[in-house]
């Protein structure tokens, strides 16, 4: 059985808070996906009034999306 690192051989970091791992995404799709996730992150922080800080008891520093395509 292949490891996740073998299957998701591409890794791309967007800013300080989003990392994508994929097998076949093009650079254009990586850029679009990261931009979308960043927009969702901003909306989340706006909705909860967290001004870019984690909500209480959230110990995650980044979001990592594993994309199987």
ZAPAMI-338786 format. One line per 8 residues: for each residue x, y, z of N, C-alpha, C, CB. Coordinates in Angstrom, 1 decimal, padded with zeros to 4 digits, m for minus. Glycine has a CB too. Layout:
# ZAPAMI-338786
X/Y/Z/X/Y/Z/X/Y/Z/X/Y/Z  ...;
# end
This chain:
# ZAPAMI-338786
000.8/m001.2/000.0/000.0/000.0/000.0/000.9/001.2/000.0/m001.0/000.0/001.2  000.6/002.2/m000.9/001.3/003.5/m000.9/001.1/004.3/000.3/001.0/004.2/m002.2  002.1/005.1/000.7/001.9/006.1/001.8/001.2/007.3/001.2/003.2/006.4/002.4  000.6/008.1/002.2/m000.1/009.3/001.8/000.9/010.2/001.1/m000.7/010.0/003.0  002.1/010.3/001.6/003.1/011.2/000.9/003.4/010.8/m000.5/004.4/011.2/001.7  003.3/009.5/m000.8/003.5/009.0/m002.2/002.3/009.3/m003.0/003.8/007.5/m002.2  001.1/009.1/m002.5/m000.1/009.4/m003.3/m000.3/010.9/m003.5/m001.3/008.7/m002.6  m000.1/011.6/m002.5/m000.3/013.1/m002.5/001.1/013.7/m002.6/m001.1/013.6/m001.3;
001.7/013.5/m003.8/003.1/013.9/m003.9/003.4/015.4/m004.1/003.7/013.2/m005.1  002.3/016.2/m004.4/002.4/017.6/m004.6/002.0/018.3/m003.3/001.6/018.1/m005.8  002.8/019.2/m002.8/002.5/020.0/m001.6/002.7/021.5/m001.9/003.3/019.5/m000.4  001.7/022.3/m001.6/001.8/023.7/m001.9/001.3/024.5/m000.8/001.1/024.1/m003.2  002.1/025.4/m000.3/001.7/026.3/000.9/001.2/027.6/000.4/002.9/026.4/001.9  000.1/028.1/000.9/m000.5/029.4/000.5/m000.5/030.2/001.7/m001.9/029.2/m000.1  000.3/031.2/001.8/000.4/032.1/003.0/000.9/031.3/004.2/m001.0/032.7/003.2  000.4/031.8/005.3/000.9/031.1/006.6/m000.1/030.1/007.1/001.2/032.1/007.6;
m001.3/030.0/006.4/m002.4/029.2/007.1/m003.0/028.1/006.2/m003.4/030.1/007.5  m002.6/027.9/005.0/m003.2/026.9/004.1/m002.1/026.1/003.4/m004.2/027.5/003.1  m002.2/024.8/003.5/m001.4/023.9/002.7/m002.2/022.9/002.0/m000.4/023.1/003.7  m001.9/022.7/000.7/m002.6/021.8/m000.1/m001.7/020.6/m000.4/m003.1/022.4/m001.5  m002.3/019.4/m000.4/m001.5/018.2/m000.8/m002.4/017.5/m001.8/m001.2/017.2/000.4  m001.8/017.2/m003.0/m002.6/016.6/m004.0/m001.7/015.7/m004.9/m003.3/017.6/m004.9  m002.3/015.0/m005.8/m001.6/014.2/m006.8/m001.5/014.8/m008.1/m002.2/012.8/m006.9  m002.6/015.4/m008.6/m002.7/015.8/m010.0/m003.2/017.3/m010.2/m003.5/014.9/m010.8;
m003.4/018.0/m009.2/m003.8/019.4/m009.4/m002.8/020.2/m010.2/m004.2/020.1/m008.1  m003.3/021.0/m011.1/m002.5/021.9/m011.8/m002.2/023.1/m010.9/m003.1/022.4/m013.2  m001.2/023.9/m011.3/m000.9/025.1/m010.5/m002.1/026.1/m010.5/000.4/025.8/m011.1  m002.8/026.1/m011.6/m004.0/027.0/m011.7/m005.1/026.6/m010.7/m004.6/027.0/m013.1  m005.3/025.3/m010.6/m006.3/024.7/m009.7/m005.8/024.9/m008.2/m006.6/023.3/m010.0  m004.5/024.7/m008.0/m004.0/025.0/m006.7/m004.2/026.4/m006.2/m002.5/024.6/m006.6  m003.9/027.3/m007.1/m004.1/028.8/m006.8/m005.6/029.1/m006.6/m003.6/029.6/m008.0  m006.5/028.6/m007.4/m007.9/028.9/m007.2/m008.4/028.2/m005.9/m008.7/028.3/m008.4;
m008.0/027.0/m005.6/m008.4/026.4/m004.4/m007.9/027.1/m003.2/m007.9/024.9/m004.4  m006.7/027.5/m003.2/m006.1/028.2/m002.0/m006.8/029.6/m001.8/m004.6/028.4/m002.2  m007.1/030.3/m002.9/m007.8/031.5/m002.8/m009.2/031.4/m002.2/m007.9/032.2/m004.2  m009.8/030.3/m002.7/m011.2/030.0/m002.1/m011.1/029.7/m000.6/m011.8/028.8/m002.9  m010.2/028.8/m000.2/m010.0/028.5/001.2/m009.6/029.7/002.0/m009.0/027.4/001.4  m008.8/030.6/001.5/m008.4/031.8/002.2/m009.6/032.7/002.4/m007.3/032.5/001.5  m010.5/032.8/001.4/m011.7/033.6/001.5/m012.7/033.0/002.5/m012.4/033.6/000.1  m012.8/031.7/002.6/m013.6/031.0/003.6/m013.1/031.3/005.0/m013.7/029.5/003.3;
m011.7/031.3/005.1/m011.1/031.5/006.4/m011.4/032.9/006.9/m009.6/031.3/006.3  m011.3/033.9/006.0/m011.6/035.3/006.3/m013.0/035.5/006.7/m011.3/036.2/005.1  m014.0/034.8/006.0/m015.4/034.9/006.3/m015.6/034.3/007.7/m016.2/034.2/005.3  m015.0/033.1/008.0/m015.1/032.5/009.3/m014.7/033.4/010.4/m014.3/031.2/009.4  m013.6/034.0/010.3/m013.1/035.0/011.3/m014.0/036.2/011.4/m011.6/035.4/011.0  m014.5/036.6/010.3/m015.5/037.8/010.4/m016.8/037.4/011.1/m015.8/038.3/008.9  m017.3/036.2/010.8/m018.5/035.7/011.4/m018.4/035.5/012.9/m019.0/034.4/010.8  m017.2/035.0/013.4/m017.1/034.7/014.8/m016.3/035.8/015.5/m016.3/033.4/014.9;
m016.0/036.9/014.8/m015.3/038.0/015.4/m013.9/037.7/016.0/m016.2/038.6/016.5  m013.2/036.8/015.4/m012.0/036.3/016.0/m010.7/037.0/015.4/m011.8/034.8/015.7  m011.0/038.0/014.5/m009.9/038.8/013.9/m008.6/038.0/013.6/m009.5/039.9/014.8  m008.8/036.8/012.9/m007.7/036.0/012.5/m007.0/035.1/013.5/m006.7/036.9/011.9  m007.6/035.1/014.7/m007.0/034.3/015.8/m007.9/033.0/015.9/m007.0/035.1/017.2  m007.3/031.9/016.4/m008.1/030.7/016.6/m009.2/030.9/017.6/m007.2/029.5/017.0  m010.3/030.2/017.4/m011.4/030.2/018.4/m010.8/029.4/019.7/m012.7/029.5/017.9  m011.5/029.6/020.8/m011.1/029.0/022.0/m010.9/027.5/021.8/m012.1/029.2/023.1;
m009.8/027.0/022.4/m009.5/025.5/022.4/m009.2/025.0/021.0/m010.6/024.8/023.0  m009.0/025.8/020.0/m008.5/025.3/018.7/m007.0/025.3/018.7/m009.1/026.2/017.6  m006.4/024.2/018.7/m004.9/024.1/018.8/m004.3/023.9/017.4/m004.6/022.9/019.6  m005.1/024.1/016.3/m004.6/024.0/015.0/m003.9/025.3/014.6/m005.7/023.6/014.0  m002.8/025.3/014.0/m002.1/026.5/013.5/m002.4/026.7/012.0/m000.6/026.4/013.7  m002.7/025.6/011.2/m002.9/025.7/009.8/m004.0/024.8/009.4/m001.6/025.4/009.0  m004.4/025.0/008.1/m005.4/024.1/007.5/m004.7/023.4/006.4/m006.6/024.9/006.9  m004.8/022.1/006.4/m004.2/021.2/005.4/m005.3/020.5/004.7/m003.1/020.2/006.0;
m005.4/020.7/003.4/m006.4/020.1/002.6/m005.7/019.0/001.7/m007.1/021.1/001.7  m006.2/017.8/001.9/m005.7/016.6/001.1/m006.7/016.4/000.0/m005.5/015.3/001.9  m006.3/016.6/m001.3/m007.2/016.5/m002.4/m006.8/015.3/m003.3/m007.1/017.8/m003.3  m007.8/014.4/m003.3/m007.7/013.2/m004.1/m008.4/013.4/m005.4/m008.2/012.0/m003.3  m007.7/013.4/m006.5/m008.3/013.6/m007.8/m007.7/012.7/m008.8/m008.3/015.1/m008.2;
# end
